[in-house]
Amino acid sequence: MAGGSASTTYLELSQEDGAAHKFYEVAVDGLVVTVRYGRIGAAGQTQTTTFPTVDKARAAAAKKVGEKVRKGYAPAIAGQRAPRAVTRRQVASAPSTARAVAPVLWRFRTGSSAFGIHVDDDRCWVGNQAGDVYTLDHDGGVLARFSLPDGVKCLVADDFWIYAGCDDGRVYDLSSKLPFAAYDVAADVDIFWLDIHEGVLNVSDREGRLTVIDHEDEHQWSRRSSGEHAWMVRADDRAVYHGHQSGVSAYAPDGSGELWHTPTRGGVLFGWQEQDAVFAGTAHRVVQRLSKATGTVEATYACDSAVYSCATSPGGRFVFAGDASSSVYCFDRDGTRLWKLGTGGGSALSMQYREERLYLVTTDGSLVCVDASEAAITAAQQGTVPVARDVKLAAALPTYAPATAATSLASVSQAPAGAIVVECVQTTGRLRVHVVSEGYDHSWNVQFPRTIREPGARYVVDALHPAAGGFYRVRGDIRRLL
């Protein structure tokens, strides 16, 4: 480092095989050490720590730099090395070969290829490659829009928390009006898919890796499976199920080892799970049902083209699939094909079934609601379908973007009745958030967005819910307490 009270050290790690392309910068200014890290070419994440003396600040900075140099980082000049492009999923979509078209009730066109979908009791969510996430009611009324910094790869739910995995390497919590970056996946991880279980994030990526991150956004463990392009990850209390080019691998939740590996008929392009089984849609025109306990293939569902997506009705009673030829299928549990219909648009990249409706997001950027009731399907097979309604955007649609600092939060002078106060404290060099209000375990951490943490600051949250790992999760809005 240079002499004087203020100095900055900038390092990069870029490997030719694509395994890493990231930077790490340490700046010291008096008592303050600021660390910035992320993908080369991106703004990255910033963490600031204040030390009691200048000497301790310099020592901490030197230690951080030394750790990175030992891992292969080298001094560099910011801006000289070009950013590495993230993977945009390139998919072909041929016209459907089905004789009839599915009974589409309504269709919402997002304007960009869409991968992310989630449907719950209140809303339908769709995320697209432009970074837009829209929420709609079940009749197709558009409720709100979230504007995220980069393309949305997938949307997943963990109880009533909704998360979007984006191409900027971050995972955003969309559970309140103001979205925030809940997890910052390692800068060399190109997110393909993710799942969250009890606040623990599981990420599958282009290199065939599985990365597990806890509720404090801290890396827990990672494994590289035998195949690349891992488009499937699902998790429960028993295991993490990782689908890739060579099949499906199951790992112990603590990363202690592989539980089983099952080759599939073709590389896995999508995954779904029920209580006792995982379903893998593959490039070789099948969906395969695998036992969670042993990995045994219990049933195969044959399609006529590569399977881009799959889903089931509750308990796996019916199995649905979307293929590369703009068709959608329904099978009985044992693998008997019940019907095949055209989507009336592009190929389904993700799907979800709810109360006799099948929701699809497609290559043409649409969220499609299909009437999957027996009567509607029978009528469609005979050539009678409803006139699909094209959903239009509201003239004054509420739009929400992530908070980038505590100063961008709404503020209140006192906590409203029933609200909960939390405080950001510095513990052993890390910023943690603990509950101040009575009736909670004050030793537990609160899962809280890093970008808005400030030492000593207090915040008001609508609700806190305990998670199995011994921490609290925020539900509702976050406001700064002045």
N, C-alpha and C positions, 0 to 999 in steps of 0.2 A: 504494500500500500504506500501511497505517497505520504509525505510528512504533513504536519498541520492538523488542525482540529477536525477538518472535514476531508473525507477521502471516499473514493468509490472503486470497487473492484468488480469487473464484469467478466464472467466466464461463460463458455459454451461447451456443450457436448453434442457432437453431430457425427453419427456413424453411417458409413456408406450403405450398410444393409437395411437402413431404415429403422433400426431398433430404437434410436434416440435422436432427437433434434430439438434440444432445449437449452435455455440459458439460465444463469443464476447470477444475480447482482447483489452485492453487499455494500451499503453506504453507511458511513459513520459520520455523524455530525454532533460533536460534543458528547452528551450522555445518550444520544438516540442512535440506535442501529435499525436501519430499514433494509429488509430483504425483499427483493422482487424476483419472481421466477415464473417460468411458463414455457410455451412453445416459442421458438425463434420466430420473430416477426410479429408476435402478439404482445398486447400490453402486459399480460400475466397477472399474477396475484401479488399483493403487497402485504407484508407483515412488519409492524413497527414495535420495537421494544425499548423501553427506557431503563437505563442502569444507574446505580447510585453514584458511580464515579466514572470519569473519562477512561481511566485505565481498564476498568472492568468492561466498558463498552468496546474498547479496542481489542481486548482479549477475546471477548465473545465473537466479534467479527472475524478475527484471525482464525479462530477455531472453526467457524462455519466455512470459511474459504478453504482451509486445509482439508476438511472432510470432503469437499467437492473435488478438489484437485486429486486426492487419493482415489476417487471414483472415476477419474478420467477426464474431468473438466479441464479446460485450458484457457488462459487469457485470450480475449478476442476484442474486436471493435464492434460495438453494436451497430447493426444496419448493414454490415458488409456481406453477411451470409443471407441468402434468400430464404424466405419461409418455405417450408415443405407443405405441399397441398395435402389436405385431408382427403380421405376417400369419400367420394360421392357415389352412392350406390347406383350403378348403371344397370338398368333392367330393360329387357325387351318386352313388348306387349303386342302379341298378334291378335287378329280378330278371333272371336269365339267360334268354335265349331259346333256349339250346341244348337239344337233345332228351335229352341224357344228362349225368350228373354225373361229374366227374373222379374217378379212384381215389385218394382221400385216405387216406394211411396214418395220419397223426396230425395233431392240431390243438392249438396252445397259445394260449389266450386271455389277452392281456396286460392287458385291462381298459380300454384306451384306443386310439383310432385310431392305427395303426402305419404309418410311412413307411420306416423304416430297416431294411435287411437286409444281412447279409454271411454267406457260407458258405465255410469253408475246410476243410482236411483234418481238423481236430479238432473244430470247433464250428460251431454256427449262432448267429448274433447277430440280435436283433430290438430295435429302439428305437421307443418310442411317444411320443404327444403329452404324456403325463404326466411325461416325463423319465426313464422307466425303460428300462434296457437289460438284457436277459436273455441269458444264454448257455445253450445246450442241446447235448447230443450229437446225433448223427445219428438216434438212435432216439427222440428226444423227451425224454430225461431232462434236467431243469432243473439246471444246474450252479451258477450264480451270478447275482447281480443287481447292477447299478451304478445308483446313485441320483443323477442329474444335476440341476442347479438349474432346468432349464427343458425345454420340449418338444424332442424329437429330430427334426430334419428329415431327416437321412440318416446312413447309416453307410458308410464307405469304407475300403479297405485300401490300404496302400503297403508291399508285401512283407509282413512279418509284423507291421506296426504297424496298429492299428485305431483309427479316429477317428470321433467323433460330432459332427456340426454341430448346434448347439442354438439355440433362439430367444432366448437371452440374448446372442447375438452372439459366442459363444466356440466353439472347436473343442477337444474333449477327447480326449486320448490314453488309450485303454482297454487298452493293451498289457500293463500290469502290474496287480497287485491294487489298487493305489491310483491311481485316475484323476487326471489333472491337466489344467489348461487349457494346451494346447500353443500355441494361437494365439488372440489377441484381435482379431477382425476389427473394422475401423473402426466406431465406434458408430453411424454413419448407414447401415450396411449391414444390410439385412434378409435374412438367409441364406435362399435357396431351395434351392440344391444346392451341393455342393463335390466336388472331387477333389484328391488329393495325389499328386505324382509326385516321387520323390527328395527328399522333405522340403519341396518347394515347394507351398504351398497355393493353389488356384484356387477362387474363390468366385463364383457367379452369384447375382443378387439380384432383388428385386421390380422395381427400376427398369430392369432390362435391362443392368446393369453387370457387368463382369468385373473382379474385384480379385485381384491376385496378391501373395502375402506370402511372404517367405523363411523359412528355418529359425530365424532369430533373432526371428521375429514382427515383422519390419519391412516396411513397405509397399514394394513394388517398382514396380508400375505398375497402371493401371486403364484400361479402355476402356468406353464406353457403346455397345452395339450398337443396331441400328436398331429393335429391338422390345423391349417391356417383358416382365415376368414370365418371367424366364429360368430355366426348370426343368431345364436341362441344362448340365453342364460336364464334359468329359472331357479328359485331358491325356496326352501322351506326349513323347518326345524331339523330335518334329518340330513340334508345334503344341499349342495349346489350342483345343478345339472347344466353341463356345458356342451353345446352342440357346435360342430365345426366340420371341416371337409372330410374328416376321417370317421365321423360318427358322433356318439354322445358319451361323455365321460361324467361320472359323478364323483364329487370330492366331499370329504368331511367338512362341516361348516367351519371348523377351526383351522383348516388347511393341513391337517396332520397326515393326509394321504388320499390316494385314489381309492374309491370304494368299488367301482366297476367301470368298465369301458365296453361299449357295444358298437361294432361297425354297423352303419346303416347303408341302405341301398341308395348311394349317392351322397354328396355333401349336404349338410343340413343348412337350409335357408330360412327356417323359422321354427319357433318352439312354443308349446303351450303346456300347461300343467293342470292336472286335477289332483285330488287328494292322494291317490295311490299310483298315478301313472303320469308320464310325460309323453307328449306327442311331438314328433319331429317331422316337419315337411321337408322333402329332399328334392335335389335337382333331377333325380331319376323317377319323377312322376308318382311318388307315393307319399303318404303319411304313415308313419309307423308308431304304434303305441308300445311304450316300454314300461315295464314294472319299475317303480322307484326303488323297490327293495333289492332287486337282483339285476336289473338291466335287461331282463329277458324280453324279447319282442313278443308281445301278446296278440297283436293284430296288425294287419296291413290294409290300407285304404288306397286303392289304385285309381289314379287320375290319368288324363291323356296328355299332360304336359308337365313341365317342371312346376313344383308346388312353391309358390311364393308366401303363402300364409295358411294358417289353420286355426281352428277354435273348436270348442265343444259346447253343448248345452250342459246345464248343471249335472254333475256326476258322470259326464261322458256318455250320456244316453244317445246323443247324436253327435257326429263328427262332421265338421265343415272344412272345406279346403278351397283355396283360390289358386288358379294356375296362371302360367305365363301366356295363355291364350284367352284372357278376358272371360274365363268361365268360373262358375262357383258350383261346388258339389255339396251334397249331403249324403252321409252314410249312416247306416245303423251301427250299433256298437261292435258287432261282429265283423264288420267290413263290407257288408252288402251295400252297393250303391243304390240310393233311393231316388236321387235326381241329379241332373246336371243342367244348368241354365246359363245363358250369357249375362254378364253384368250390365249390359247396355252402355258400357263405357270402357275404361281401361281395366288392367289386371289389378286384383286386390293384393296390396302389399302388406296389409294388416287387417285383422277382423276381430269382431267380438259379437257374441250372441247374448240377447237379453229379452226375455218374455216374448217369444215367438217373432222376434225381429233380429235380423242379421245386419250388423253395421260393418261397412267396408270403407277403407281408404285406398285410393287407387293411383295408378301411374299418371292419370291425367289431373291429379290434385283434388279429386272430389271425395267428400264424405257422403256415402250412399246408405240409405236406410231401406232394407228389403223386408217385405212382409213374408216371413218364413212359416206362416201358419199352414196347416195341411190344406185348407180350402183354397188359399191364395196360390199355393204351389200347383195344386191340381188344375186350377183355372189357367195358370200360366202355361202349363204343359199343353193345354188345349188351345193356346193362342190368345187368351183373354188376360190382359194386364191393365192395371190402373194407369192413368196418365201421370207420369212422374212430375212432381212439382219442383221447379227450380227455385231454391232458396236464395233470396237477395239480402245483401248487407243492409243493416239499418243505417239511416242517414247520419245519425249521431251515435256511433258505436263507442262505448267506453273502451279505452285502450290503456294497458298497463305495461310499464317497462321496469326492469330491475333497478333497485336502489344501488348506487355505487359507493355511497358513504353515509355515515350516520346523519350528516347534515341534510341529506336528501329525504329523510324520513319526515312524516308529519309529527308534530310535537304537541304535548299537552302540559299544562302547568301543574296539574294534579291528576292522580289516578281516578278514573271514573269508578262508581260503585260496582263491585263485582270483578273489576279488573285485577290483574296480578302484576306485581312489580318484580323485575329481575335486575341484577347488577353485573357489570363486566369487571372482573378482577384479574390482576396479574399474579399468576402462581408459577413459580419455578421457570420463569421466562416465557410462559404461555398465557394467552388471554383466555380465560374461562368465564362462563356466565352461570351464576347461581341465583336461586330464588331468595327474595327478600321477604315477601309476604308470608304470613303465618299459615300453618297447615300443610307445609311441604317439607321434604327432607332437604335441608340447606347444604348438605354435603354432596348432593347429586349435581352433576353438570346439566346445563340446558343446551340442547342442540340449537345453535344460533348462527346466523350468517356471519362469516368472518369479515366480509367487506364493510360491515357497519359496526363492528366492535370497537369501542374506545375505552381505555382504562378508566375506571371510576364512573363511567356513564351508567345511568339507570334508564330502563325501558319499561313500557307498559304493554302487556300482551293480553289478548282476550281469554286464552285458556291454556293450560298445560296438561299434558297427558303422560303418565309414566310408561316407559318402554321396558321390555323384558331385560335389557342389558343394564338396567340401573341408571337411567337418565330420563330427563323430561324432554318432550317434543312440544313445540309451540303450535297451537292451532288458532287461526284467525290473524288479525292485523297486529303489527308491531309499531309502536310509536315511541318517540324519544321523550323522556320525562325531564322537563326543564327544572 
